[in-house]
Amino acid sequence: MKGKRRRHDPEFKARVALEALKGVKTIQQIAKDFDIHPVQVSEWKKTMAEGAAGIFGPGSGKTEAEDFERERAQLHAKIGQQAVELDWLTKKSKQLGL
């Protein structure tokens, strides 16, 4: 039986993809060096090549504060939705005499 699937962190993926983009070694050599499947190297290379333009584009300099505020707003919206649902359920349960 096969073992658990390995999960690679983003830094590792970026290092492998950058190595593949350099073109110094073949995909097969890179896969052997990093002990991963050659198809995975090709996929990470393709992903990095497609996403490279986003690094220099608008919105690439987002700060952690902006990310925090966006997440905070989403959570507040969720809390508001749950409060409305709770009020509705409370009202309905009183009508039914529960």
N, CA and C atoms as a LAMMPS dump frame, in Angstrom:
ITEM: TIMESTEP
0
ITEM: NUMBER OF ATOMS
294
ITEM: BOX BOUNDS ff ff ff
-5.0000000000000000e+02 5.0000000000000000e+02
-5.0000000000000000e+02 5.0000000000000000e+02
-5.0000000000000000e+02 5.0000000000000000e+02
ITEM: ATOMS id mol type element x y z
1 1 1 N 0.837 -1.179 0
2 1 2 C 0 0 0
3 1 3 C 0.886 1.247 0
4 2 1 N 0.442 2.264 -0.72
5 2 2 C 1.213 3.494 -0.823
6 2 3 C 1.15 4.296 0.468
7 3 1 N 2.16 5.106 0.671
8 3 2 C 2.192 5.972 1.843
9 3 3 C 1.326 7.201 1.645
10 4 1 N 1.361 8.096 2.625
11 4 2 C 0.587 9.324 2.544
12 4 3 C 1.131 10.228 1.454
13 5 1 N 0.257 11.03 0.918
14 5 2 C 0.65 12.007 -0.078
15 5 3 C 1.534 13.074 0.55
16 6 1 N 2.573 13.437 -0.149
17 6 2 C 3.447 14.489 0.371
18 6 3 C 2.878 15.857 0.01
19 7 1 N 3.004 16.767 0.921
20 7 2 C 2.574 18.148 0.693
21 7 3 C 3.826 19.016 0.703
22 8 1 N 3.928 19.853 -0.312
23 8 2 C 5.11 20.711 -0.434
24 8 3 C 4.72 22.15 -0.137
25 9 1 N 5.586 22.844 0.578
26 9 2 C 5.311 24.232 0.898
27 9 3 C 5.56 25.117 -0.325
28 10 1 N 4.969 26.312 -0.339
29 10 2 C 5.106 27.203 -1.496
30 10 3 C 6.552 27.567 -1.835
31 11 1 N 7.399 27.681 -0.832
32 11 2 C 8.794 28.025 -1.093
33 11 3 C 9.49 26.927 -1.894
34 12 1 N 9.209 25.683 -1.541
35 12 2 C 9.793 24.548 -2.258
36 12 3 C 9.304 24.532 -3.706
37 13 1 N 8.013 24.741 -3.899
38 13 2 C 7.441 24.751 -5.249
39 13 3 C 8.067 25.862 -6.093
40 14 1 N 8.233 27.026 -5.471
41 14 2 C 8.824 28.156 -6.19
42 14 3 C 10.268 27.865 -6.566
43 15 1 N 10.999 27.239 -5.66
44 15 2 C 12.398 26.908 -5.945
45 15 3 C 12.5 25.932 -7.114
46 16 1 N 11.641 24.908 -7.125
47 16 2 C 11.651 23.926 -8.204
48 16 3 C 11.237 24.579 -9.52
49 17 1 N 10.168 25.387 -9.478
50 17 2 C 9.684 26.039 -10.695
51 17 3 C 10.712 27.011 -11.257
52 18 1 N 11.386 27.733 -10.393
53 18 2 C 12.415 28.668 -10.846
54 18 3 C 13.573 27.927 -11.495
55 19 1 N 13.94 26.813 -10.908
56 19 2 C 14.993 25.978 -11.486
57 19 3 C 14.591 25.505 -12.884
58 20 1 N 13.327 25.128 -13.04
59 20 2 C 12.839 24.662 -14.335
60 20 3 C 12.788 25.802 -15.346
61 21 1 N 12.42 26.993 -14.885
62 21 2 C 12.355 28.133 -15.791
63 21 3 C 13.733 28.589 -16.27
64 22 1 N 14.744 28.377 -15.447
65 22 2 C 16.103 28.75 -15.841
66 22 3 C 16.541 27.983 -17.074
67 23 1 N 16.133 26.713 -17.156
68 23 2 C 16.462 25.912 -18.329
69 23 3 C 17.862 25.338 -18.33
70 24 1 N 18.574 25.412 -17.225
71 24 2 C 19.927 24.871 -17.149
72 24 3 C 19.887 23.348 -17.139
73 25 1 N 18.93 22.799 -16.386
74 25 2 C 18.778 21.353 -16.298
75 25 3 C 17.479 20.948 -16.987
76 26 1 N 17.388 19.687 -17.351
77 26 2 C 16.145 19.176 -17.927
78 26 3 C 15.141 18.929 -16.812
79 27 1 N 13.891 18.787 -17.211
80 27 2 C 12.828 18.499 -16.252
81 27 3 C 13.131 17.196 -15.512
82 28 1 N 13.632 16.22 -16.235
83 28 2 C 13.96 14.923 -15.635
84 28 3 C 15.043 15.071 -14.565
85 29 1 N 16.066 15.852 -14.849
86 29 2 C 17.142 16.054 -13.885
87 29 3 C 16.645 16.782 -12.627
88 30 1 N 15.813 17.784 -12.839
89 30 2 C 15.272 18.537 -11.704
90 30 3 C 14.404 17.621 -10.842
91 31 1 N 13.574 16.817 -11.491
92 31 2 C 12.703 15.9 -10.758
93 31 3 C 13.527 14.918 -9.928
94 32 1 N 14.603 14.436 -10.496
95 32 2 C 15.461 13.491 -9.775
96 32 3 C 16.156 14.186 -8.598
97 33 1 N 16.637 15.403 -8.823
98 33 2 C 17.33 16.146 -7.767
99 33 3 C 16.417 16.438 -6.576
100 34 1 N 15.169 16.782 -6.859
101 34 2 C 14.242 17.157 -5.794
102 34 3 C 13.341 15.999 -5.356
103 35 1 N 13.516 14.849 -5.953
104 35 2 C 12.761 13.636 -5.616
105 35 3 C 11.249 13.837 -5.749
106 36 1 N 10.845 14.359 -6.92
107 36 2 C 9.427 14.511 -7.238
108 36 3 C 9.199 14.035 -8.665
109 37 1 N 7.942 13.908 -9.053
110 37 2 C 7.603 13.417 -10.386
111 37 3 C 7.825 14.517 -11.422
112 38 1 N 8.321 14.175 -12.606
113 38 2 C 8.567 15.181 -13.644
114 38 3 C 7.314 15.957 -14.059
115 39 1 N 6.161 15.313 -14.033
116 39 2 C 4.926 16.007 -14.39
117 39 3 C 4.663 17.138 -13.395
118 40 1 N 4.97 16.889 -12.128
119 40 2 C 4.769 17.912 -11.102
120 40 3 C 5.673 19.116 -11.366
121 41 1 N 6.898 18.853 -11.772
122 41 2 C 7.822 19.945 -12.1
123 41 3 C 7.253 20.783 -13.234
124 42 1 N 6.738 20.122 -14.26
125 42 2 C 6.169 20.829 -15.407
126 42 3 C 4.96 21.667 -15.007
127 43 1 N 4.116 21.117 -14.141
128 43 2 C 2.927 21.854 -13.695
129 43 3 C 3.32 23.097 -12.896
130 44 1 N 4.279 22.95 -11.984
131 44 2 C 4.711 24.095 -11.189
132 44 3 C 5.378 25.143 -12.07
133 45 1 N 6.126 24.711 -13.063
134 45 2 C 6.775 25.631 -13.999
135 45 3 C 5.719 26.423 -14.759
136 46 1 N 4.688 25.729 -15.237
137 46 2 C 3.615 26.375 -15.982
138 46 3 C 2.868 27.368 -15.095
139 47 1 N 2.576 26.974 -13.868
140 47 2 C 1.871 27.847 -12.937
141 47 3 C 2.675 29.105 -12.647
142 48 1 N 3.964 28.937 -12.445
143 48 2 C 4.806 30.095 -12.151
144 48 3 C 4.909 31.013 -13.366
145 49 1 N 5.037 30.447 -14.551
146 49 2 C 5.141 31.264 -15.758
147 49 3 C 3.854 32.059 -15.989
148 50 1 N 2.701 31.434 -15.726
149 50 2 C 1.428 32.115 -15.921
150 50 3 C 1.193 33.196 -14.865
151 51 1 N 1.65 32.959 -13.647
152 51 2 C 1.411 33.901 -12.567
153 51 3 C 2.469 34.968 -12.41
154 52 1 N 3.514 34.913 -13.193
155 52 2 C 4.622 35.86 -13.044
156 52 3 C 4.196 37.296 -13.332
157 53 1 N 3.291 37.5 -14.264
158 53 2 C 2.855 38.853 -14.605
159 53 3 C 2.123 39.5 -13.434
160 54 1 N 1.456 38.706 -12.617
161 54 2 C 0.733 39.238 -11.47
162 54 3 C 1.634 39.82 -10.405
163 55 1 N 2.88 39.412 -10.388
164 55 2 C 3.817 39.923 -9.389
165 55 3 C 4.071 41.415 -9.599
166 56 1 N 4.139 41.82 -10.865
167 56 2 C 4.459 43.203 -11.179
168 56 3 C 3.223 44.041 -11.479
169 57 1 N 2.063 43.425 -11.509
170 57 2 C 0.831 44.12 -11.845
171 57 3 C 0.264 44.91 -10.683
172 58 1 N -0.856 45.599 -10.958
173 58 2 C -1.497 46.367 -9.886
174 58 3 C -2.055 45.438 -8.812
175 59 1 N -1.995 45.897 -7.591
176 59 2 C -2.516 45.104 -6.479
177 59 3 C -1.526 44.106 -5.938
178 60 1 N -0.329 44.074 -6.496
179 60 2 C 0.651 43.099 -6.016
180 60 3 C 1.278 43.521 -4.697
181 61 1 N 1.161 44.798 -4.359
182 61 2 C 1.763 45.302 -3.131
183 61 3 C 0.796 45.338 -1.965
184 62 1 N -0.197 44.463 -1.973
185 62 2 C -1.167 44.454 -0.88
186 62 3 C -0.457 44.162 0.434
187 63 1 N -0.882 44.871 1.412
188 63 2 C -0.273 44.685 2.722
189 63 3 C -1.084 43.694 3.535
190 64 1 N -0.492 43.251 4.607
191 64 2 C -1.191 42.344 5.506
192 64 3 C -2.388 43.034 6.145
193 65 1 N -2.279 44.339 6.341
194 65 2 C -3.378 45.088 6.941
195 65 3 C -4.604 45.066 6.039
196 66 1 N -4.4 45.194 4.731
197 66 2 C -5.525 45.149 3.793
198 66 3 C -6.158 43.767 3.79
199 67 1 N -5.336 42.73 3.823
200 67 2 C -5.854 41.367 3.879
201 67 3 C -6.641 41.148 5.173
202 68 1 N -6.111 41.662 6.265
203 68 2 C -6.777 41.532 7.557
204 68 3 C -8.132 42.229 7.534
205 69 1 N -8.175 43.437 6.994
206 69 2 C -9.426 44.198 6.953
207 69 3 C -10.469 43.512 6.077
208 70 1 N -10.049 42.938 4.964
209 70 2 C -10.978 42.237 4.083
210 70 3 C -11.563 41.01 4.798
211 71 1 N -10.707 40.256 5.465
212 71 2 C -11.173 39.082 6.2
213 71 3 C -12.093 39.498 7.35
214 72 1 N -11.747 40.581 8.015
215 72 2 C -12.563 41.085 9.12
216 72 3 C -13.952 41.475 8.631
217 73 1 N -14.024 42.136 7.48
218 73 2 C -15.313 42.538 6.922
219 73 3 C -16.16 41.31 6.566
220 74 1 N -15.528 40.288 6.017
221 74 2 C -16.252 39.063 5.682
222 74 3 C -16.797 38.394 6.943
223 75 1 N -16.006 38.367 7.99
224 75 2 C -16.444 37.743 9.237
225 75 3 C -17.587 38.53 9.889
226 76 1 N -17.511 39.866 9.824
227 76 2 C -18.597 40.677 10.374
228 76 3 C -19.892 40.439 9.598
229 77 1 N -19.791 40.292 8.284
230 77 2 C -20.978 40.005 7.479
231 77 3 C -21.576 38.658 7.865
232 78 1 N -20.731 37.687 8.092
233 78 2 C -21.194 36.352 8.489
234 78 3 C -21.882 36.413 9.859
235 79 1 N -21.301 37.153 10.792
236 79 2 C -21.909 37.304 12.119
237 79 3 C -23.281 37.965 12
238 80 1 N -23.384 38.982 11.161
239 80 2 C -24.664 39.649 10.959
240 80 3 C -25.711 38.7 10.387
241 81 1 N -25.309 37.894 9.422
242 81 2 C -26.224 36.918 8.821
243 81 3 C -26.698 35.916 9.867
244 82 1 N -25.794 35.44 10.687
245 82 2 C -26.168 34.469 11.718
246 82 3 C -27.083 35.102 12.771
247 83 1 N -26.885 36.371 13.088
248 83 2 C -27.748 37.055 14.049
249 83 3 C -29.168 37.164 13.504
250 84 1 N -29.303 37.486 12.23
251 84 2 C -30.621 37.574 11.608
252 84 3 C -31.304 36.211 11.619
253 85 1 N -30.566 35.17 11.272
254 85 2 C -31.132 33.817 11.27
255 85 3 C -31.565 33.398 12.674
256 86 1 N -30.771 33.732 13.674
257 86 2 C -31.106 33.398 15.057
258 86 3 C -32.373 34.123 15.501
259 87 1 N -32.482 35.397 15.168
260 87 2 C -33.688 36.153 15.502
261 87 3 C -34.919 35.533 14.846
262 88 1 N -34.79 35.151 13.592
263 88 2 C -35.911 34.549 12.864
264 88 3 C -36.326 33.232 13.518
265 89 1 N -35.342 32.401 13.869
266 89 2 C -35.652 31.122 14.501
267 89 3 C -36.294 31.313 15.871
268 90 1 N -35.836 32.303 16.629
269 90 2 C -36.411 32.6 17.934
270 90 3 C -37.862 33.015 17.788
271 91 1 N -38.126 33.879 16.794
272 91 2 C -39.486 34.35 16.553
273 91 3 C -40.403 33.179 16.154
274 92 1 N -39.938 32.33 15.28
275 92 2 C -40.734 31.191 14.825
276 92 3 C -41 30.207 15.958
277 93 1 N -40.013 29.978 16.808
278 93 2 C -40.214 29.029 17.901
279 93 3 C -41.235 29.551 18.906
280 94 1 N -41.283 30.88 19.114
281 94 2 C -42.284 31.474 20.006
282 94 3 C -43.677 31.348 19.419
283 95 1 N -43.781 31.499 18.075
284 95 2 C -45.075 31.383 17.414
285 95 3 C -45.615 29.97 17.529
286 96 1 N -44.735 28.997 17.478
287 96 2 C -45.146 27.599 17.557
288 96 3 C -45.318 27.14 19.002
289 97 1 N -44.925 27.967 19.951
290 97 2 C -45.075 27.639 21.36
291 97 3 C -44.044 26.638 21.85
292 98 1 N -42.864 26.673 21.266
293 98 2 C -41.804 25.749 21.672
294 98 3 C -40.969 26.303 22.782
